[in-house]
Amino acid sequence: MDKNIAILAGDGIGPEVMQSAISVLDAISDKYGHSFIYTKALVGGAAYEKYQNHLPQDTIEICKKSDAILFGSVGGPVTEQTNPKWKNCETNSILAIRKEFNFNINLRKATIYPNLVDLSPLKNSLIPNGLDIVILRELLGDIYFGEHYLGNKNGSRFASDIAEYSEEQILSIARYAFDVARLRTKKVVSVDKANVMATSKLWREIVSEVAKEYPDVECSDMLVDNCAMQLVRNPSQFDVILTANLFGDILSDELSVLSGSIGMMPSISLNASGFGLYEPAGGSAPEIAGKNIANPIAQILSASMMLSYLFNLQKEAQAIEHAIKTTIMQGFGTLDLKDAVKVVLGTKEFTKEVIKNIL
């Protein structure tokens, strides 16, 4: 299989962990006879240095000509956010690329490996066999994209944010969530606030209609406040979580903390045609950039999900996931995993161990 992949490494630790993902993909292509062609493009602060633009047209054109986008991370130090290079960098990069390609579906996968349960803030008794949850978040609707107002009303300060959803937006992600569930344990929990919000009432109504199209998939509804609580009380009850933009933003961050390290969580952003951007859920971590200590697992798993969800290379994706699990079981890990592994390795060295375990 020949595939063209746009490589947007970005800033901070992005280039380091991206190289890890590319090295793993190269090992897969050698072993299974594929050809992955990489075209590098600039984004974030790295792009601003050359173009004075966080998402230049040259980068957009490279993405359009590719079969997938493998994305690293963008953003700079908190203390330099007034610097034009970093000001609104994430918004101008991430939100802009979502709008450009109509990425309306975000999928994040939270995995806790059994021998890393000590890193999780959860009690070991709650996750004796680890954890594997997929959360699907709608990306282009809700309160983030509605009208925003900050000003005065009747002589006092006033603010409003309007949340909006169309039937088509909810249908798109709901059907995708049920398709994903069919490949897993056939169980979907739809999260909303239907006891209060009109958008959630519509959400629940449409999800219920979609559920009838998938009689083999169990579907239940849960209020978002209860879901946030249940994720720390009984996370094993969840497999696929389906939710709106605002709730998904919050709950996916909660899930990333439960895994014990944000460097473990990959994600996908997709549009209706199936074209996607694959990226780690964590940030650019500029404070550790260039030190060869970043955890590359989320970036590698993002590449693995690209193989699985887009290219339908299930065997190859499973080989990567098995290699990572095996490497951790052998006692190897990066600095953020030091409390649960026997041997702490650098980013490059850990990647080499993963490649050794690709079968």
N, C-alpha and C positions, 0 to 999 in steps of 0.2 A: 504494500500500500504506500502510495506517495501522497504526502500532505504538506501544505505550506502553512507555517505557523508564524504569526507576527509576534515578536518578542519585545515586550515593553517592560524592561527591568525597572525603570524609574529611579528612585532615590534611596538613600540610607542603605539598609541591608538588602534592598531589592536586587542589585546586581550579583551579590554573593549567593543568595539562595536561588536566584534564577539560574546561575551556572550549575548549581547542584541538580536542578530539575532537568536542564539540558543534558548533563552527563548521564543521568538515569535514562532519559529518552534515547540517547545514543546507544546505551547498553541494550535497551529493548529492541531498537531497530537492528542492531547487529545480530541479536539472538533470534529474532522472529522474521527477519527479512523485510523490514519496512524501510522507507526513506522519508525522514522528516527534514524538510527544508526550512531553515530559520531565516527570517528577515528582521533585523533589529531596527527599532524606531525609538525616538525619544518621547518622554512624557514627564509631566511634573516639573520639578525644579531643574532637572537635567535638560528638559526641552527649553525652559525659559532662558537658560544661559545662551542658547544658540538662536532661538526664534523670538524671544520676549513673549512667549505664548506657552501656556502649560499643556495645550493639546493642539499642536500645529497641524495644518492641512496635510503636510507630508506624511505625518503619522496616521491620520485618518485614511489616506489613500492606500497606505501599506496594509492597514487592517482590512479595508474593503477587498483587497486582492488576495487575502489569506483565507484559509479554511477555518482558522480559529485564532483567538488572541490569548497568549499566555502573558499575564500581567503580574508585575512584582508589587511595588508599593510606591507611594508618593508622599511628599511632605518633608519639612525640615524641622529644626529645633524649635521648641515652644518659645524660646526667648528671641527668636528671629522672625516672628510672624508678621511684623510690620515691613520687613524687607520685601520688595516687589517680587523677588524670586520665590518667596514662600507664601506671600499673602494670598489667601483664598486658593491655595494650590490644590487641595483635595477637591474642593467644589468645582474648580475649573478643569480638573482632570477627570475625576470619577463620575460626577454628575453629568458632565458634558459628554463623555463617551457613552453613558447610558442613554442619554437623549438622542445622540447621533445615530445609534444603532437600535433604538427602541427596545433596549433590554428591560423587559417587564417582569422577568422571573429571576429570582435569586434563590439559589440552593446552597445551604451550608451543611456540612456534615461534621457532627461532633462525635469523636471516638475517644474512649478511655480504654487503653489496653490493660488487661488484668494485672500485669505486674507494675503498672504505674498508678494504681488506685490510691496509693499513699499521697500522691501529689494533689489529688482532688480535695477540695474543701468539704466534700461529702463524707459521711461515715462509710467505712469500708463495707459495713453490713448492707448498705443501700445499693452498692454496685459490686457485689462479689465477683461477677463475671465480666466486669467492665461495662461499657456503654456504647451504643451505636444509634444515634438519632439524626434524622435528616429534618431540617426546617426549611420550608419554602415560604419566601417573603415576596409579595408583590412590590415592584419597584417604582412604577411610574404614576401611581395614584395616591390618594390619601392626603393627609394634611401637609405633606412636604411640597406638593405641587399645586395646592389651592391658593387662593388669594390671601396675602398677608398684609396686615395693617398695623402700624405702630404710630400713635399720635395722640390726639386729644378729642374728647367728646364731652359735651356739656360742661366744659370748664375744668375737666380733670383728665389725667393721663388714661389712655385706653388702648387696648390691643385686641386683635382678633386674627385667627387662623382658620381658614375654611377647608374642611376635609371633603373630598369628592371622590366618588367611584362610579364608573359606568358598568353596565351589565357585561360588556365585552371584556373589560379588564379582569373582572372576577372570573368569568368563564375560562379565560385563557389559562390562568394559573391553577384553577381548580382542576381542570382536566389533566394538566401536567402532573399535579400532585397525585392524582389517582393512578396515573400511568406509572409513576415512580413506585407507589405503594404495591402495585401488582408485581414488581420485581423484587419486593422485600417481603414483609410479613402480612401484606394486604390489610393494613390498619392505618386510618387517617384520623387525626384529631384536628378539627377546625377551630381556630381560636378567634374570638371576637369580643365585642362588648354590646351584644344585642339587647341587653336589658336597658340600655340608655341611648345608644347612638343609632341614627338612621342609616348611616353607611354600613354599620354592622348588621342591622336588620336585613338590608339588601344582601349583604355578604352571606348571611346564614341561609336566606331563602334560595339564593342561586346555588350555593354549595349543596344544599339538600336536593335540588333538582339534578345536579350533576351526579350525585351519589346514586341516583336511580339508574344511571347509565352504567354503573359499575356494581352490579349486585354481588359480585364476589369479594368486594372490598368493604370491610367494616368501617363505618364513619360515625363519629360522635362530635358533639359541640362542647366547647369549654370556654368560659369567660376568661379573659386575659389575666385578671388578678388571681384567679384560682390556678391558672396554668403556671404563672410565675412561682406560686407556692408549691405546686405539685412537682415542679422540676427539681426542687431541693428536698422534697419529702419522699417522693417515689418516682424517680426519673425513669426507671425501667418499664413503666407502663406506656411510654411513648416510643413510637417508631418513626412515623411521618407526621410532622406538624405543619399545618397550612394556615397562613395568617396574612394580615394586611401589612402595609409598609411600616407604619409607626410601631405597631406591636412586634413585628418581625425584627425591626432594628433593635429593640430592647431585649427581646427573648433570645435572639441569636448571640448577643453579647453575654447574656447570662450563661448560655450554654458553653461559650468559649472559656469562661472562668471555671466551669465545672470540670473541664478536661485537665486542669492543672497547669496548662501552659497555652497561651494564645498562639504559640508557634506550631500548634498541632491541628488547626482547623482550616480546611480548604473550602473554597466556595466557587460557584458558577453563576454567571449572569447570562440569561438567554433571551432571544426574541422569538417571535412567532414562527420564524423560518427555521429555528434550531441553531442559528449562528450564535456563538457564545464567547464570553470572556471568562478565563479561568484564573483565579487569584487566591492567595492566602488571605484569611480574614483579618490578620494582624496588620499593624502599621509599619512605617519605615524604620522605626527604632534608631534614629540617627546617633544616639549615644553609644551604640555598640557597633556601628558600621565600620567596616574595614578591620575588625579585630579577629575575624575568623571564629566567632563564638555564637553566631546566630543559629537558631534551629531551622533547618531547611525542610522539615517534614511537611508543613502545610503547603509549601510551594511544590514539593515533589508530588504530594497527594492531589494538588490541583491539576498537575499534568496527568496524573493517573485518571482523574475524573474526566479529563478531556478525551483520553483514549476510550473510556467506557461509555460515557453519555453521548459523545458526538461521533466518534469514529467506530463505535460498536466493536472495539477490540477488548472484549471482556477478559479473555485469558491473559492478555498483556497487562491490563490494569490490575488484575488479581495478583499477578506476579510481583508487581511493585508493592502492593499492599502487604503481601506475604513477606517480602524482603524487609520492609520496614519493621513489621512485627517481629520477625526473626532476629533482626539486629538488636532491637530493644530487649528481647528475651535473652539474648546473649550477654546482656549487661552493658551495652554501649548506649551512650546518649550525649546530648550537648549540655552546655552549662546550666540551662534552665531546668534540666531534668536531674541535676546532680544528687538530689535527695532520694532518688529512686533507682539509680543505676550504679553499677560498680566502676565503670570506666568512663570518664568524661573526655570527649573528643572535640576537636574543632569542627567547624562546618565542613571543610573539605575532607577531613579524615572520616567523619561519620558517613558522608556520602559514599566514600570508597567502600566502607563496610556494607552499606545497603546494596551497592552494585555487586559485591561478592555474593550476596544472598539471592540474587535474581536467578530463578530456576527456569 
